[in-house]
Amino acid sequence: MDRYDIRKDYAWNFDHAPEPVVGDVPAVDGDWTYCGQPVDSPLGIAAGPLLNGRWLLYYASLGFDILTYKTVRARERESYGLPNLQPIAWPSGKALPEEVDTTTAMEGSWAISFGMPSKPPRFWQDDVTATRSRLAKGKFLSVSVVATPGPDDSIDDVAADYARCARWAVDSGADGVEANFSCPNVSSVDGQLFLNATDAGIVAARLREAVPKKPLLLKVGHFTDKERARAFFEAVAPHIDALVMVNGVSTRVRNAHGELLFEGRCRGIGGEAIRGLVFEQLAWFAGFIRESGRPVRLIGVGGLGQAADVSQALGLGCEAVQFATAAMLDPGLGLAIRKEGF
Ligand SMILES: Cc1cc2nc3c(=O)[nH]c(=O)nc-3n(C[C@H](O)[C@H](O)[C@H](O)COP(=O)(O)O)c2cc1C
């Protein structure tokens, strides 16, 4: 099955999306929702693998019903250069290593380094509209958005930028908006928003005003501290429909020559290595939701790659799950999980 080529850069892969596949997609029994909207299954693709509408329609044809359009901005932004996806080894027994080593072959996890590139708004808006018109009922098109702050921007400016992007996504036909509060690959405020509860609350409130009638999800990164996670939850919960977690887990990457890659800056790790951290964080937030009684949904992502992971996430209280790494390595993953059942 055609898949993303990690030897080539973002621009090449953007232009080389596979055609949708025609074939049987096993049905998933049960009633499923995403932010309360009916969908055919709880199986989704995270913000990342779906670079544009053509990639989105490819994965939609392969049994994924929640399709998240890779993060876009209110202005054009270039991608970082290669490597965009660098295979790594996660040291065994380490919950959260300060650094990881590169590997030549993919062993299940990689460092992700794109820097949230974006086409100009007119481009992605038209692409979202055209893509939604080609998606069947029972599929949910979510658009991931982020702000592009200047060095002197206040939190109100950042909030206004997020809100504008979210509004554009909905006006273009998105079924929902996922605001990314957590890119591990950028060092500006938009990459770290989830770690500042007050600012996160301000932005979430502005987003809700901009998108009063469509599902609003927030994507967050890895919390190392439970009380900080709780403070974040309390600040944003009144404004949103769902929380999506976890984004790549941040660490440094060293190559075989002993040199730090990416100028010594952290990158997000995706894939099997982070599964344990993800389930721990999902359990924390499931607890916050229960204790608060707020109608916030939980969407699991990070290190998931098997039917058993789906069952475990749903069992913890997730409404749905998203895959990035595992579905890029094996685009047939959704079909296999549907066949096996969960
Ligand atoms: C190729 C790629 C690109 C990504 N780009 C984004 C992005 O634009 N926005 C975002 O919120 N997360 C992005 N992510 C992070 C994923 O959505 C996900 O949170 C992370 O990879 C962990 O899930 P996984 O273990 O299934 O890969 C990206 C991941 C990958 C692999």
The ligand as an SDF file (V2000), in Angstrom:
LIG
                    3D

 31 33  0  0  0  0  0  0  0  0999 V2000
    4.3720   13.2600   10.1280 C   0  0  0  0  0  0  0  0  0  0  0  0
    3.7830   13.8700   11.3560 C   0  0  0  0  0  0  0  0  0  0  0  0
    3.3730   15.1860   11.3380 C   0  0  0  0  0  0  0  0  0  0  0  0
    2.7540   15.7520   12.4580 C   0  0  0  0  0  0  0  0  0  0  0  0
    2.2650   17.0160   12.3790 N   0  0  0  0  0  0  0  0  0  0  0  0
    1.4750   17.4790   13.3720 C   0  0  0  0  0  0  0  0  0  0  0  0
    0.7780   18.7020   13.2320 C   0  0  0  0  0  0  0  0  0  0  0  0
    0.8740   19.3990   12.2130 O   0  0  0  0  0  0  0  0  0  0  0  0
   -0.0170   19.1140   14.2600 N   0  0  0  0  0  0  0  0  0  0  0  0
   -0.1730   18.3730   15.4050 C   0  0  0  0  0  0  0  0  0  0  0  0
   -0.9360   18.7570   16.2910 O   0  0  0  0  0  0  0  0  0  0  0  0
    0.4900   17.2080   15.5790 N   0  0  0  0  0  0  0  0  0  0  0  0
    1.3020   16.7440   14.5800 C   0  0  0  0  0  0  0  0  0  0  0  0
    1.9170   15.5380   14.7220 N   0  0  0  0  0  0  0  0  0  0  0  0
    1.7870   14.7810   16.0110 C   0  0  0  0  0  0  0  0  0  0  0  0
    0.7030   13.7080   15.9210 C   0  0  0  0  0  0  0  0  0  0  0  0
   -0.5690   14.2660   15.7000 O   0  0  0  0  0  0  0  0  0  0  0  0
    0.6500   12.8570   17.1890 C   0  0  0  0  0  0  0  0  0  0  0  0
    0.2000   13.6260   18.2700 O   0  0  0  0  0  0  0  0  0  0  0  0
    1.9910   12.2390   17.5650 C   0  0  0  0  0  0  0  0  0  0  0  0
    2.7060   11.8300   16.4170 O   0  0  0  0  0  0  0  0  0  0  0  0
    1.7980   11.0340   18.4810 C   0  0  0  0  0  0  0  0  0  0  0  0
    1.0070   10.0530   17.8500 O   0  0  0  0  0  0  0  0  0  0  0  0
    1.6500    8.7360   17.1560 P   0  0  0  0  0  0  0  0  0  0  0  0
    2.4560    8.0460   18.2070 O   0  0  0  0  0  0  0  0  0  0  0  0
    0.4900    7.9440   16.6550 O   0  0  0  0  0  0  0  0  0  0  0  0
    2.5110    9.2270   16.0470 O   0  0  0  0  0  0  0  0  0  0  0  0
    2.5830   14.9730   13.6380 C   0  0  0  0  0  0  0  0  0  0  0  0
    3.0470   13.6490   13.6540 C   0  0  0  0  0  0  0  0  0  0  0  0
    3.6520   13.0900   12.5390 C   0  0  0  0  0  0  0  0  0  0  0  0
    4.1200   11.6660   12.6060 C   0  0  0  0  0  0  0  0  0  0  0  0
  1  2  1  0
  2  3  1  0
  2 30  2  0
  3  4  2  0
  4  5  1  0
  4 28  1  0
  5  6  2  0
  6  7  1  0
  6 13  1  0
  7  8  2  0
  7  9  1  0
  9 10  1  0
 10 11  2  0
 10 12  1  0
 12 13  2  0
 13 14  1  0
 14 15  1  0
 14 28  1  0
 15 16  1  0
 16 17  1  0
 16 18  1  0
 18 19  1  0
 18 20  1  0
 20 21  1  0
 20 22  1  0
 22 23  1  0
 23 24  1  0
 24 25  2  0
 24 26  1  0
 24 27  1  0
 28 29  2  0
 29 30  1  0
 30 31  1  0
M  END
$$$$
